Amino acid sequence: MVKQYLQPFAIACMQVFKNFVGAELVAERSYLFDQAVITGWDLFAMIGFSGGARGAVVISMKKELAFKLAHRFTGRSYTAMDDDVTDTIGEIVNIIAGNVKRGSIEQLQLRLSPPTIIRGSGHSISWLAGGDPIVSIPFKIYEHEIFMLSVTLEKKGAEHDP
């Protein structure tokens, strides 16, 4: 099911970055995320879904990009991963999830969790059990930087999509 609903997440992500930080994104080829791979990202911002479907949307990035995005939001410069930086990235993922919830998948009547922020390198995230696919889309921003949008979503009672 996640493949069917991936496009609304990608579109919402592109709109949020354009409207809130004035950045044009270039979507790279999506792929199935392998939980066994350590990614090296410094910051993960996650929103969980429940209701007519269960799942999550996650944005992952290096700290330098998080500092840049927080600067665009607040006008202040950052060199450390403080609450302003994590709050900014949490708000970005929150807006993306909210836009998707109110948009094309409204029929699923999703409830959103508050953003969860994980910061620091050398960690991994265990996603939902059950084998639901996790699709990741790398996005280029500011010409040479990359962040990741990852989504898993399963409609309640739906069969697994191979």
C-alpha positions, 0 to 999 in steps of 0.5 A: 500500500505504501507505493500507492500513497508515496506520491502524496508524501513526495508532493507534500514534502516538495511543497513544504520545502518550497513554501517554508524554506524557499528551497526547490527539491529534486527527487531522486529514485525511490527505493526500499529501505533496508533497516539493517543498513546504518545510514549515517544521518545525524537527525531523524524526525518521525511522525506516526500514523494510526486510525484507518492505517498505521505507519510513519513518515520520517525525514533524515538528514545531516546536522549541517542541513538541519542547521541551514533549515533552522536558519531559514525558519528563524533567521539565527545561525546554528552550530549545535543541535539545540532545541530550535534546530530539532523543533524546526525539523520536527515542525517540517515533518509535522506539516508534511504529514498534516498536508498528506492527512488533509489531502489525498489520503483523507479517506483513511482518517489518520491520527498523527502522533507528535513528532519524535526527534532522534539526534546524533550519529551511530544509531538506528531506528526499528520500524513497525513490525510486520514486514510493511515495506519502507520506501525512501526517497532521497531529495537533493536540496541546495544543489548538493545536499541530500536528505531522505524522506521515508514512508511506511503505511499499511491500511488496516486489514490490507494484505501486505504488498510484496 
